[in-house]
Amino acid sequence: MPQAANDRRFSVHARHAGRHQTRVISEASFEAAAIAYVEDLALAPEDDGEVTVIVEDLDGGGQHCFRIDLDTGKTASCS
């Protein structure tokens, strides 16, 4: 799939799955990359039904952590 002009490249992995499940994803934002990662992979949730996803910007630097509820799709920054 061609990369859109405003997309950036992100390295994304689920914290509990480890780096061996890392994917490079092209999206417009950190949060969009986190959601795309979860939608693309069949991940087992952590004990609380959520997945913690670490997103690193490969083009501009920076890292964000998100908690994603697999039942509702609700996304929040990690505390």
mmCIF file of the N, C-alpha and C atoms, coordinates in Angstrom:
data_MODEL
# 
_entry.id   MODEL 
# 
loop_
_atom_site.group_PDB 
_atom_site.id 
_atom_site.type_symbol 
_atom_site.label_atom_id 
_atom_site.label_alt_id 
_atom_site.label_comp_id 
_atom_site.label_asym_id 
_atom_site.label_entity_id 
_atom_site.label_seq_id 
_atom_site.pdbx_PDB_ins_code 
_atom_site.Cartn_x 
_atom_site.Cartn_y 
_atom_site.Cartn_z 
_atom_site.occupancy 
_atom_site.B_iso_or_equiv 
_atom_site.pdbx_formal_charge 
_atom_site.auth_seq_id 
_atom_site.auth_comp_id 
_atom_site.auth_asym_id 
_atom_site.auth_atom_id 
_atom_site.pdbx_PDB_model_num 
ATOM 1   N N  . MET A 1 1  ? 0.845   -1.164  0.000  1.00 0.00 ? 1  MET A N  1 
ATOM 2   C CA . MET A 1 1  ? 0.000   0.000   0.000  1.00 0.00 ? 1  MET A CA 1 
ATOM 3   C C  . MET A 1 1  ? 0.894   1.230   0.000  1.00 0.00 ? 1  MET A C  1 
ATOM 4   N N  . PRO A 1 2  ? 0.635   2.203   -0.890 1.00 0.00 ? 2  PRO A N  1 
ATOM 5   C CA . PRO A 1 2  ? 1.460   3.404   -0.925 1.00 0.00 ? 2  PRO A CA 1 
ATOM 6   C C  . PRO A 1 2  ? 1.282   4.235   0.342  1.00 0.00 ? 2  PRO A C  1 
ATOM 7   N N  . GLN A 1 3  ? 2.352   4.904   0.711  1.00 0.00 ? 3  GLN A N  1 
ATOM 8   C CA . GLN A 1 3  ? 2.323   5.745   1.904  1.00 0.00 ? 3  GLN A CA 1 
ATOM 9   C C  . GLN A 1 3  ? 1.739   7.103   1.540  1.00 0.00 ? 3  GLN A C  1 
ATOM 10  N N  . ALA A 1 4  ? 0.738   7.550   2.289  1.00 0.00 ? 4  ALA A N  1 
ATOM 11  C CA . ALA A 1 4  ? 0.134   8.866   2.068  1.00 0.00 ? 4  ALA A CA 1 
ATOM 12  C C  . ALA A 1 4  ? 1.149   9.949   2.417  1.00 0.00 ? 4  ALA A C  1 
ATOM 13  N N  . ALA A 1 5  ? 0.988   11.121  1.820  1.00 0.00 ? 5  ALA A N  1 
ATOM 14  C CA . ALA A 1 5  ? 1.954   12.204  1.993  1.00 0.00 ? 5  ALA A CA 1 
ATOM 15  C C  . ALA A 1 5  ? 2.126   12.625  3.452  1.00 0.00 ? 5  ALA A C  1 
ATOM 16  N N  . ASN A 1 6  ? 1.071   12.572  4.258  1.00 0.00 ? 6  ASN A N  1 
ATOM 17  C CA . ASN A 1 6  ? 1.166   13.007  5.649  1.00 0.00 ? 6  ASN A CA 1 
ATOM 18  C C  . ASN A 1 6  ? 1.445   11.863  6.620  1.00 0.00 ? 6  ASN A C  1 
ATOM 19  N N  . ASP A 1 7  ? 1.624   10.653  6.121  1.00 0.00 ? 7  ASP A N  1 
ATOM 20  C CA . ASP A 1 7  ? 1.911   9.516   6.991  1.00 0.00 ? 7  ASP A CA 1 
ATOM 21  C C  . ASP A 1 7  ? 3.382   9.513   7.406  1.00 0.00 ? 7  ASP A C  1 
ATOM 22  N N  . ARG A 1 8  ? 3.608   8.983   8.608  1.00 0.00 ? 8  ARG A N  1 
ATOM 23  C CA . ARG A 1 8  ? 4.964   8.780   9.122  1.00 0.00 ? 8  ARG A CA 1 
ATOM 24  C C  . ARG A 1 8  ? 5.114   7.292   9.397  1.00 0.00 ? 8  ARG A C  1 
ATOM 25  N N  . ARG A 1 9  ? 6.354   6.856   9.528  1.00 0.00 ? 9  ARG A N  1 
ATOM 26  C CA . ARG A 1 9  ? 6.622   5.448   9.838  1.00 0.00 ? 9  ARG A CA 1 
ATOM 27  C C  . ARG A 1 9  ? 6.801   5.294   11.343 1.00 0.00 ? 9  ARG A C  1 
ATOM 28  N N  . PHE A 1 10 ? 6.099   4.294   11.894 1.00 0.00 ? 10 PHE A N  1 
ATOM 29  C CA . PHE A 1 10 ? 6.163   4.004   13.319 1.00 0.00 ? 10 PHE A CA 1 
ATOM 30  C C  . PHE A 1 10 ? 6.548   2.551   13.534 1.00 0.00 ? 10 PHE A C  1 
ATOM 31  N N  . SER A 1 11 ? 7.333   2.308   14.570 1.00 0.00 ? 11 SER A N  1 
ATOM 32  C CA . SER A 1 11 ? 7.622   0.961   15.047 1.00 0.00 ? 11 SER A CA 1 
ATOM 33  C C  . SER A 1 11 ? 6.672   0.724   16.217 1.00 0.00 ? 11 SER A C  1 
ATOM 34  N N  . VAL A 1 12 ? 5.881   -0.357  16.140 1.00 0.00 ? 12 VAL A N  1 
ATOM 35  C CA . VAL A 1 12 ? 4.837   -0.588  17.145 1.00 0.00 ? 12 VAL A CA 1 
ATOM 36  C C  . VAL A 1 12 ? 4.923   -2.022  17.660 1.00 0.00 ? 12 VAL A C  1 
ATOM 37  N N  . HIS A 1 13 ? 4.812   -2.178  18.984 1.00 0.00 ? 13 HIS A N  1 
ATOM 38  C CA . HIS A 1 13 ? 4.720   -3.522  19.564 1.00 0.00 ? 13 HIS A CA 1 
ATOM 39  C C  . HIS A 1 13 ? 3.882   -3.482  20.838 1.00 0.00 ? 13 HIS A C  1 
ATOM 40  N N  . ALA A 1 14 ? 3.277   -4.618  21.142 1.00 0.00 ? 14 ALA A N  1 
ATOM 41  C CA . ALA A 1 14 ? 2.531   -4.760  22.399 1.00 0.00 ? 14 ALA A CA 1 
ATOM 42  C C  . ALA A 1 14 ? 3.534   -5.082  23.492 1.00 0.00 ? 14 ALA A C  1 
ATOM 43  N N  . ARG A 1 15 ? 3.450   -4.374  24.595 1.00 0.00 ? 15 ARG A N  1 
ATOM 44  C CA . ARG A 1 15 ? 4.434   -4.540  25.668 1.00 0.00 ? 15 ARG A CA 1 
ATOM 45  C C  . ARG A 1 15 ? 4.496   -5.987  26.154 1.00 0.00 ? 15 ARG A C  1 
ATOM 46  N N  . HIS A 1 16 ? 3.347   -6.638  26.342 1.00 0.00 ? 16 HIS A N  1 
ATOM 47  C CA . HIS A 1 16 ? 3.356   -7.995  26.885 1.00 0.00 ? 16 HIS A CA 1 
ATOM 48  C C  . HIS A 1 16 ? 3.766   -9.050  25.852 1.00 0.00 ? 16 HIS A C  1 
ATOM 49  N N  . ALA A 1 17 ? 3.715   -8.712  24.559 1.00 0.00 ? 17 ALA A N  1 
ATOM 50  C CA . ALA A 1 17 ? 4.100   -9.668  23.517 1.00 0.00 ? 17 ALA A CA 1 
ATOM 51  C C  . ALA A 1 17 ? 5.584   -9.593  23.209 1.00 0.00 ? 17 ALA A C  1 
ATOM 52  N N  . GLY A 1 18 ? 6.236   -8.512  23.585 1.00 0.00 ? 18 GLY A N  1 
ATOM 53  C CA . GLY A 1 18 ? 7.669   -8.365  23.353 1.00 0.00 ? 18 GLY A CA 1 
ATOM 54  C C  . GLY A 1 18 ? 7.979   -7.831  21.963 1.00 0.00 ? 18 GLY A C  1 
ATOM 55  N N  . ARG A 1 19 ? 9.225   -7.495  21.761 1.00 0.00 ? 19 ARG A N  1 
ATOM 56  C CA . ARG A 1 19 ? 9.649   -6.874  20.504 1.00 0.00 ? 19 ARG A CA 1 
ATOM 57  C C  . ARG A 1 19 ? 9.613   -7.819  19.306 1.00 0.00 ? 19 ARG A C  1 
ATOM 58  N N  . HIS A 1 20 ? 9.518   -9.120  19.533 1.00 0.00 ? 20 HIS A N  1 
ATOM 59  C CA . HIS A 1 20 ? 9.455   -10.034 18.388 1.00 0.00 ? 20 HIS A CA 1 
ATOM 60  C C  . HIS A 1 20 ? 8.151   -9.856  17.598 1.00 0.00 ? 20 HIS A C  1 
ATOM 61  N N  . GLN A 1 21 ? 7.180   -9.156  18.150 1.00 0.00 ? 21 GLN A N  1 
ATOM 62  C CA . GLN A 1 21 ? 5.915   -8.864  17.468 1.00 0.00 ? 21 GLN A CA 1 
ATOM 63  C C  . GLN A 1 21 ? 5.893   -7.439  16.902 1.00 0.00 ? 21 GLN A C  1 
ATOM 64  N N  . THR A 1 22 ? 7.050   -6.792  16.783 1.00 0.00 ? 22 THR A N  1 
ATOM 65  C CA . THR A 1 22 ? 7.127   -5.417  16.284 1.00 0.00 ? 22 THR A CA 1 
ATOM 66  C C  . THR A 1 22 ? 6.756   -5.358  14.813 1.00 0.00 ? 22 THR A C  1 
ATOM 67  N N  . ARG A 1 23 ? 6.003   -4.309  14.458 1.00 0.00 ? 23 ARG A N  1 
ATOM 68  C CA . ARG A 1 23 ? 5.626   -4.040  13.072 1.00 0.00 ? 23 ARG A CA 1 
ATOM 69  C C  . ARG A 1 23 ? 5.958   -2.590  12.752 1.00 0.00 ? 23 ARG A C  1 
ATOM 70  N N  . VAL A 1 24 ? 6.343   -2.329  11.510 1.00 0.00 ? 24 VAL A N  1 
ATOM 71  C CA . VAL A 1 24 ? 6.506   -0.957  11.036 1.00 0.00 ? 24 VAL A CA 1 
ATOM 72  C C  . VAL A 1 24 ? 5.211   -0.597  10.321 1.00 0.00 ? 24 VAL A C  1 
ATOM 73  N N  . ILE A 1 25 ? 4.594   0.493   10.776 1.00 0.00 ? 25 ILE A N  1 
ATOM 74  C CA . ILE A 1 25 ? 3.278   0.898   10.282 1.00 0.00 ? 25 ILE A CA 1 
ATOM 75  C C  . ILE A 1 25 ? 3.344   2.357   9.844  1.00 0.00 ? 25 ILE A C  1 
ATOM 76  N N  . SER A 1 26 ? 2.765   2.656   8.691  1.00 0.00 ? 26 SER A N  1 
ATOM 77  C CA . SER A 1 26 ? 2.674   4.032   8.195  1.00 0.00 ? 26 SER A CA 1 
ATOM 78  C C  . SER A 1 26 ? 1.297   4.582   8.522  1.00 0.00 ? 26 SER A C  1 
ATOM 79  N N  . GLU A 1 27 ? 1.276   5.636   9.321  1.00 0.00 ? 27 GLU A N  1 
ATOM 80  C CA . GLU A 1 27 ? 0.028   6.296   9.719  1.00 0.00 ? 27 GLU A CA 1 
ATOM 81  C C  . GLU A 1 27 ? 0.302   7.780   9.960  1.00 0.00 ? 27 GLU A C  1 
ATOM 82  N N  . ALA A 1 28 ? -0.753  8.541   10.162 1.00 0.00 ? 28 ALA A N  1 
ATOM 83  C CA . ALA A 1 28 ? -0.628  9.985   10.351 1.00 0.00 ? 28 ALA A CA 1 
ATOM 84  C C  . ALA A 1 28 ? -0.267  10.373  11.786 1.00 0.00 ? 28 ALA A C  1 
ATOM 85  N N  . SER A 1 29 ? -0.545  9.492   12.773 1.00 0.00 ? 29 SER A N  1 
ATOM 86  C CA . SER A 1 29 ? -0.309  9.853   14.171 1.00 0.00 ? 29 SER A CA 1 
ATOM 87  C C  . SER A 1 29 ? 0.076   8.623   14.989 1.00 0.00 ? 29 SER A C  1 
ATOM 88  N N  . PHE A 1 30 ? 0.604   8.892   16.189 1.00 0.00 ? 30 PHE A N  1 
ATOM 89  C CA . PHE A 1 30 ? 0.954   7.808   17.109 1.00 0.00 ? 30 PHE A CA 1 
ATOM 90  C C  . PHE A 1 30 ? -0.269  6.948   17.410 1.00 0.00 ? 30 PHE A C  1 
ATOM 91  N N  . GLU A 1 31 ? -1.386  7.600   17.739 1.00 0.00 ? 31 GLU A N  1 
ATOM 92  C CA . GLU A 1 31 ? -2.599  6.858   18.104 1.00 0.00 ? 31 GLU A CA 1 
ATOM 93  C C  . GLU A 1 31 ? -3.119  6.029   16.932 1.00 0.00 ? 31 GLU A C  1 
ATOM 94  N N  . ALA A 1 32 ? -3.105  6.580   15.730 1.00 0.00 ? 32 ALA A N  1 
ATOM 95  C CA . ALA A 1 32 ? -3.557  5.836   14.552 1.00 0.00 ? 32 ALA A CA 1 
ATOM 96  C C  . ALA A 1 32 ? -2.680  4.608   14.318 1.00 0.00 ? 32 ALA A C  1 
ATOM 97  N N  . ALA A 1 33 ? -1.383  4.734   14.569 1.00 0.00 ? 33 ALA A N  1 
ATOM 98  C CA . ALA A 1 33 ? -0.476  3.594   14.421 1.00 0.00 ? 33 ALA A CA 1 
ATOM 99  C C  . ALA A 1 33 ? -0.778  2.521   15.455 1.00 0.00 ? 33 ALA A C  1 
ATOM 100 N N  . ALA A 1 34 ? -1.076  2.933   16.693 1.00 0.00 ? 34 ALA A N  1 
ATOM 101 C CA . ALA A 1 34 ? -1.421  1.973   17.753 1.00 0.00 ? 34 ALA A CA 1 
ATOM 102 C C  . ALA A 1 34 ? -2.681  1.202   17.395 1.00 0.00 ? 34 ALA A C  1 
ATOM 103 N N  . ILE A 1 35 ? -3.696  1.902   16.923 1.00 0.00 ? 35 ILE A N  1 
ATOM 104 C CA . ILE A 1 35 ? -4.967  1.258   16.551 1.00 0.00 ? 35 ILE A CA 1 
ATOM 105 C C  . ILE A 1 35 ? -4.757  0.315   15.367 1.00 0.00 ? 35 ILE A C  1 
ATOM 106 N N  . ALA A 1 36 ? -4.001  0.761   14.365 1.00 0.00 ? 36 ALA A N  1 
ATOM 107 C CA . ALA A 1 36 ? -3.745  -0.081  13.187 1.00 0.00 ? 36 ALA A CA 1 
ATOM 108 C C  . ALA A 1 36 ? -3.021  -1.363  13.588 1.00 0.00 ? 36 ALA A C  1 
ATOM 109 N N  . TYR A 1 37 ? -2.095  -1.261  14.524 1.00 0.00 ? 37 TYR A N  1 
ATOM 110 C CA . TYR A 1 37 ? -1.359  -2.436  14.999 1.00 0.00 ? 37 TYR A CA 1 
ATOM 111 C C  . TYR A 1 37 ? -2.308  -3.455  15.628 1.00 0.00 ? 37 TYR A C  1 
ATOM 112 N N  . VAL A 1 38 ? -3.163  -2.983  16.519 1.00 0.00 ? 38 VAL A N  1 
ATOM 113 C CA . VAL A 1 38 ? -4.102  -3.883  17.205 1.00 0.00 ? 38 VAL A CA 1 
ATOM 114 C C  . VAL A 1 38 ? -5.094  -4.484  16.222 1.00 0.00 ? 38 VAL A C  1 
ATOM 115 N N  . GLU A 1 39 ? -5.557  -3.693  15.266 1.00 0.00 ? 39 GLU A N  1 
ATOM 116 C CA . GLU A 1 39 ? -6.504  -4.210  14.267 1.00 0.00 ? 39 GLU A CA 1 
ATOM 117 C C  . GLU A 1 39 ? -5.865  -5.250  13.362 1.00 0.00 ? 39 GLU A C  1 
ATOM 118 N N  . ASP A 1 40 ? -4.548  -5.114  13.119 1.00 0.00 ? 40 ASP A N  1 
ATOM 119 C CA . ASP A 1 40 ? -3.841  -5.994  12.189 1.00 0.00 ? 40 ASP A CA 1 
ATOM 120 C C  . ASP A 1 40 ? -3.464  -7.339  12.805 1.00 0.00 ? 40 ASP A C  1 
ATOM 121 N N  . LEU A 1 41 ? -3.237  -7.368  14.102 1.00 0.00 ? 41 LEU A N  1 
ATOM 122 C CA . LEU A 1 41 ? -2.774  -8.594  14.754 1.00 0.00 ? 41 LEU A CA 1 
ATOM 123 C C  . LEU A 1 41 ? -3.815  -9.153  15.706 1.00 0.00 ? 41 LEU A C  1 
ATOM 124 N N  . ALA A 1 42 ? -3.874  -10.456 15.791 1.00 0.00 ? 42 ALA A N  1 
ATOM 125 C CA . ALA A 1 42 ? -4.748  -11.104 16.774 1.00 0.00 ? 42 ALA A CA 1 
ATOM 126 C C  . ALA A 1 42 ? -3.943  -11.232 18.063 1.00 0.00 ? 42 ALA A C  1 
ATOM 127 N N  . LEU A 1 43 ? -4.174  -10.304 18.981 1.00 0.00 ? 43 LEU A N  1 
ATOM 128 C CA . LEU A 1 43 ? -3.437  -10.287 20.244 1.00 0.00 ? 43 LEU A CA 1 
ATOM 129 C C  . LEU A 1 43 ? -4.331  -10.736 21.384 1.00 0.00 ? 43 LEU A C  1 
ATOM 130 N N  . ALA A 1 44 ? -3.773  -11.547 22.249 1.00 0.00 ? 44 ALA A N  1 
ATOM 131 C CA . ALA A 1 44 ? -4.481  -11.879 23.479 1.00 0.00 ? 44 ALA A CA 1 
ATOM 132 C C  . ALA A 1 44 ? -4.344  -10.693 24.419 1.00 0.00 ? 44 ALA A C  1 
ATOM 133 N N  . PRO A 1 45 ? -5.422  -10.311 25.087 1.00 0.00 ? 45 PRO A N  1 
ATOM 134 C CA . PRO A 1 45 ? -5.334  -9.175  26.013 1.00 0.00 ? 45 PRO A CA 1 
ATOM 135 C C  . PRO A 1 45 ? -4.550  -9.536  27.259 1.00 0.00 ? 45 PRO A C  1 
ATOM 136 N N  . GLU A 1 46 ? -4.122  -8.493  27.972 1.00 0.00 ? 46 GLU A N  1 
ATOM 137 C CA . GLU A 1 46 ? -3.525  -8.692  29.282 1.00 0.00 ? 46 GLU A CA 1 
ATOM 138 C C  . GLU A 1 46 ? -4.651  -9.080  30.243 1.00 0.00 ? 46 GLU A C  1 
ATOM 139 N N  . ASP A 1 47 ? -4.354  -9.259  31.496 1.00 0.00 ? 47 ASP A N  1 
ATOM 140 C CA . ASP A 1 47 ? -5.342  -9.728  32.476 1.00 0.00 ? 47 ASP A CA 1 
ATOM 141 C C  . ASP A 1 47 ? -6.575  -8.838  32.586 1.00 0.00 ? 47 ASP A C  1 
ATOM 142 N N  . ASP A 1 48 ? -6.443  -7.555  32.302 1.00 0.00 ? 48 ASP A N  1 
ATOM 143 C CA . ASP A 1 48 ? -7.559  -6.624  32.455 1.00 0.00 ? 48 ASP A CA 1 
ATOM 144 C C  . ASP A 1 48 ? -8.345  -6.396  31.160 1.00 0.00 ? 48 ASP A C  1 
ATOM 145 N N  . GLY A 1 49 ? -8.079  -7.185  30.111 1.00 0.00 ? 49 GLY A N  1 
ATOM 146 C CA . GLY A 1 49 ? -8.810  -7.051  28.854 1.00 0.00 ? 49 GLY A CA 1 
ATOM 147 C C  . GLY A 1 49 ? -8.285  -5.957  27.948 1.00 0.00 ? 49 GLY A C  1 
ATOM 148 N N  . GLU A 1 50 ? -7.160  -5.370  28.335 1.00 0.00 ? 50 GLU A N  1 
ATOM 149 C CA . GLU A 1 50 ? -6.557  -4.311  27.538 1.00 0.00 ? 50 GLU A CA 1 
ATOM 150 C C  . GLU A 1 50 ? -5.195  -4.748  27.013 1.00 0.00 ? 50 GLU A C  1 
ATOM 151 N N  . VAL A 1 51 ? -4.684  -3.983  26.056 1.00 0.00 ? 51 VAL A N  1 
ATOM 152 C CA . VAL A 1 51 ? -3.353  -4.209  25.514 1.00 0.00 ? 51 VAL A CA 1 
ATOM 153 C C  . VAL A 1 51 ? -2.585  -2.902  25.646 1.00 0.00 ? 51 VAL A C  1 
ATOM 154 N N  . THR A 1 52 ? -1.350  -2.980  26.117 1.00 0.00 ? 52 THR A N  1 
ATOM 155 C CA . THR A 1 52 ? -0.476  -1.819  26.175 1.00 0.00 ? 52 THR A CA 1 
ATOM 156 C C  . THR A 1 52 ? 0.412   -1.850  24.947 1.00 0.00 ? 52 THR A C  1 
ATOM 157 N N  . VAL A 1 53 ? 0.361   -0.760  24.158 1.00 0.00 ? 53 VAL A N  1 
ATOM 158 C CA . VAL A 1 53 ? 1.076   -0.692  22.895 1.00 0.00 ? 53 VAL A CA 1 
ATOM 159 C C  . VAL A 1 53 ? 2.102   0.438   22.963 1.00 0.00 ? 53 VAL A C  1 
ATOM 160 N N  . ILE A 1 54 ? 3.342   0.139   22.587 1.00 0.00 ? 54 ILE A N  1 
ATOM 161 C CA . ILE A 1 54 ? 4.426   1.110   22.545 1.00 0.00 ? 54 ILE A CA 1 
ATOM 162 C C  . ILE A 1 54 ? 4.636   1.511   21.089 1.00 0.00 ? 54 ILE A C  1 
ATOM 163 N N  . VAL A 1 55 ? 4.595   2.821   20.823 1.00 0.00 ? 55 VAL A N  1 
ATOM 164 C CA . VAL A 1 55 ? 4.712   3.345   19.458 1.00 0.00 ? 55 VAL A CA 1 
ATOM 165 C C  . VAL A 1 55 ? 5.908   4.287   19.398 1.00 0.00 ? 55 VAL A C  1 
ATOM 166 N N  . GLU A 1 56 ? 6.850   4.006   18.493 1.00 0.00 ? 56 GLU A N  1 
ATOM 167 C CA . GLU A 1 56 ? 8.031   4.847   18.307 1.00 0.00 ? 56 GLU A CA 1 
ATOM 168 C C  . GLU A 1 56 ? 8.009   5.440   16.907 1.00 0.00 ? 56 GLU A C  1 
ATOM 169 N N  . ASP A 1 57 ? 8.234   6.745   16.799 1.00 0.00 ? 57 ASP A N  1 
ATOM 170 C CA . ASP A 1 57 ? 8.266   7.439   15.512 1.00 0.00 ? 57 ASP A CA 1 
ATOM 171 C C  . ASP A 1 57 ? 9.642   7.216   14.882 1.00 0.00 ? 57 ASP A C  1 
ATOM 172 N N  . LEU A 1 58 ? 9.686   6.507   13.765 1.00 0.00 ? 58 LEU A N  1 
ATOM 173 C CA . LEU A 1 58 ? 10.950  6.211   13.102 1.00 0.00 ? 58 LEU A CA 1 
ATOM 174 C C  . LEU A 1 58 ? 11.468  7.386   12.286 1.00 0.00 ? 58 LEU A C  1 
ATOM 175 N N  . ASP A 1 59 ? 10.603  8.312   11.932 1.00 0.00 ? 59 ASP A N  1 
ATOM 176 C CA . ASP A 1 59 ? 11.002  9.434   11.094 1.00 0.00 ? 59 ASP A CA 1 
ATOM 177 C C  . ASP A 1 59 ? 11.403  10.664  11.901 1.00 0.00 ? 59 ASP A C  1 
ATOM 178 N N  . GLY A 1 60 ? 10.669  10.974  12.952 1.00 0.00 ? 60 GLY A N  1 
ATOM 179 C CA . GLY A 1 60 ? 10.918  12.202  13.695 1.00 0.00 ? 60 GLY A CA 1 
ATOM 180 C C  . GLY A 1 60 ? 11.345  11.999  15.133 1.00 0.00 ? 60 GLY A C  1 
ATOM 181 N N  . GLY A 1 61 ? 11.359  10.765  15.595 1.00 0.00 ? 61 GLY A N  1 
ATOM 182 C CA . GLY A 1 61 ? 11.706  10.490  16.978 1.00 0.00 ? 61 GLY A CA 1 
ATOM 183 C C  . GLY A 1 61 ? 10.500  10.604  17.895 1.00 0.00 ? 61 GLY A C  1 
ATOM 184 N N  . GLY A 1 62 ? 10.675  10.195  19.101 1.00 0.00 ? 62 GLY A N  1 
ATOM 185 C CA . GLY A 1 62 ? 9.611   10.230  20.091 1.00 0.00 ? 62 GLY A CA 1 
ATOM 186 C C  . GLY A 1 62 ? 8.963   8.879   20.271 1.00 0.00 ? 62 GLY A C  1 
ATOM 187 N N  . GLN A 1 63 ? 8.378   8.700   21.432 1.00 0.00 ? 63 GLN A N  1 
ATOM 188 C CA . GLN A 1 63 ? 7.719   7.440   21.770 1.00 0.00 ? 63 GLN A CA 1 
ATOM 189 C C  . GLN A 1 63 ? 6.491   7.730   22.617 1.00 0.00 ? 63 GLN A C  1 
ATOM 190 N N  . HIS A 1 64 ? 5.432   6.961   22.378 1.00 0.00 ? 64 HIS A N  1 
ATOM 191 C CA . HIS A 1 64 ? 4.212   7.069   23.174 1.00 0.00 ? 64 HIS A CA 1 
ATOM 192 C C  . HIS A 1 64 ? 3.738   5.675   23.545 1.00 0.00 ? 64 HIS A C  1 
ATOM 193 N N  . CYS A 1 65 ? 3.018   5.613   24.653 1.00 0.00 ? 65 CYS A N  1 
ATOM 194 C CA . CYS A 1 65 ? 2.442   4.368   25.141 1.00 0.00 ? 65 CYS A CA 1 
ATOM 195 C C  . CYS A 1 65 ? 0.928   4.548   25.205 1.00 0.00 ? 65 CYS A C  1 
ATOM 196 N N  . PHE A 1 66 ? 0.189   3.545   24.734 1.00 0.00 ? 66 PHE A N  1 
ATOM 197 C CA . PHE A 1 66 ? -1.270  3.594   24.755 1.00 0.00 ? 66 PHE A CA 1 
ATOM 198 C C  . PHE A 1 66 ? -1.826  2.323   25.367 1.00 0.00 ? 66 PHE A C  1 
ATOM 199 N N  . ARG A 1 67 ? -2.944  2.469   26.105 1.00 0.00 ? 67 ARG A N  1 
ATOM 200 C CA . ARG A 1 67 ? -3.719  1.330   26.601 1.00 0.00 ? 67 ARG A CA 1 
ATOM 201 C C  . ARG A 1 67 ? -4.961  1.256   25.735 1.00 0.00 ? 67 ARG A C  1 
ATOM 202 N N  . ILE A 1 68 ? -5.204  0.096   25.140 1.00 0.00 ? 68 ILE A N  1 
ATOM 203 C CA . ILE A 1 68 ? -6.347  -0.085  24.248 1.00 0.00 ? 68 ILE A CA 1 
ATOM 204 C C  . ILE A 1 68 ? -7.228  -1.192  24.805 1.00 0.00 ? 68 ILE A C  1 
ATOM 205 N N  . ASP A 1 69 ? -8.501  -0.870  25.048 1.00 0.00 ? 69 ASP A N  1 
ATOM 206 C CA . ASP A 1 69 ? -9.480  -1.846  25.504 1.00 0.00 ? 69 ASP A CA 1 
ATOM 207 C C  . ASP A 1 69 ? -9.953  -2.616  24.282 1.00 0.00 ? 69 ASP A C  1 
ATOM 208 N N  . LEU A 1 70 ? -9.716  -3.919  24.255 1.00 0.00 ? 70 LEU A N  1 
ATOM 209 C CA . LEU A 1 70 ? -10.059 -4.723  23.079 1.00 0.00 ? 70 LEU A CA 1 
ATOM 210 C C  . LEU A 1 70 ? -11.557 -4.927  22.911 1.00 0.00 ? 70 LEU A C  1 
ATOM 211 N N  . ASP A 1 71 ? -12.333 -4.740  23.979 1.00 0.00 ? 71 ASP A N  1 
ATOM 212 C CA . ASP A 1 71 ? -13.784 -4.877  23.877 1.00 0.00 ? 71 ASP A CA 1 
ATOM 213 C C  . ASP A 1 71 ? -14.446 -3.618  23.320 1.00 0.00 ? 71 ASP A C  1 
ATOM 214 N N  . THR A 1 72 ? -13.996 -2.452  23.796 1.00 0.00 ? 72 THR A N  1 
ATOM 215 C CA . THR A 1 72 ? -14.657 -1.204  23.410 1.00 0.00 ? 72 THR A CA 1 
ATOM 216 C C  . THR A 1 72 ? -13.891 -0.402  22.358 1.00 0.00 ? 72 THR A C  1 
ATOM 217 N N  . GLY A 1 73 ? -12.591 -0.666  22.217 1.00 0.00 ? 73 GLY A N  1 
ATOM 218 C CA . GLY A 1 73 ? -11.762 0.118   21.310 1.00 0.00 ? 73 GLY A CA 1 
ATOM 219 C C  . GLY A 1 73 ? -11.281 1.419   21.908 1.00 0.00 ? 73 GLY A C  1 
ATOM 220 N N  . LYS A 1 74 ? -11.642 1.685   23.165 1.00 0.00 ? 74 LYS A N  1 
ATOM 221 C CA . LYS A 1 74 ? -11.233 2.924   23.831 1.00 0.00 ? 74 LYS A CA 1 
ATOM 222 C C  . LYS A 1 74 ? -9.708  2.942   23.986 1.00 0.00 ? 74 LYS A C  1 
ATOM 223 N N  . THR A 1 75 ? -9.125  4.082   23.636 1.00 0.00 ? 75 THR A N  1 
ATOM 224 C CA . THR A 1 75 ? -7.669  4.252   23.680 1.00 0.00 ? 75 THR A CA 1 
ATOM 225 C C  . THR A 1 75 ? -7.320  5.397   24.610 1.00 0.00 ? 75 THR A C  1 
ATOM 226 N N  . ALA A 1 76 ? -6.321  5.165   25.477 1.00 0.00 ? 76 ALA A N  1 
ATOM 227 C CA . ALA A 1 76 ? -5.862  6.205   26.393 1.00 0.00 ? 76 ALA A CA 1 
ATOM 228 C C  . ALA A 1 76 ? -4.348  6.110   26.520 1.00 0.00 ? 76 ALA A C  1 
ATOM 229 N N  . SER A 1 77 ? -3.730  7.246   26.811 1.00 0.00 ? 77 SER A N  1 
ATOM 230 C CA . SER A 1 77 ? -2.282  7.246   27.070 1.00 0.00 ? 77 SER A CA 1 
ATOM 231 C C  . SER A 1 77 ? -1.999  6.476   28.342 1.00 0.00 ? 77 SER A C  1 
ATOM 232 N N  . CYS A 1 78 ? -0.852  5.823   28.392 1.00 0.00 ? 78 CYS A N  1 
ATOM 233 C CA . CYS A 1 78 ? -0.446  5.118   29.609 1.00 0.00 ? 78 CYS A CA 1 
ATOM 234 C C  . CYS A 1 78 ? -0.118  6.132   30.688 1.00 0.00 ? 78 CYS A C  1 
ATOM 235 N N  . SER A 1 79 ? -0.371  5.768   31.921 1.00 0.00 ? 79 SER A N  1 
ATOM 236 C CA . SER A 1 79 ? -0.079  6.666   33.060 1.00 0.00 ? 79 SER A CA 1 
ATOM 237 C C  . SER A 1 79 ? 1.350   6.517   33.493 1.00 0.00 ? 79 SER A C  1 
# 
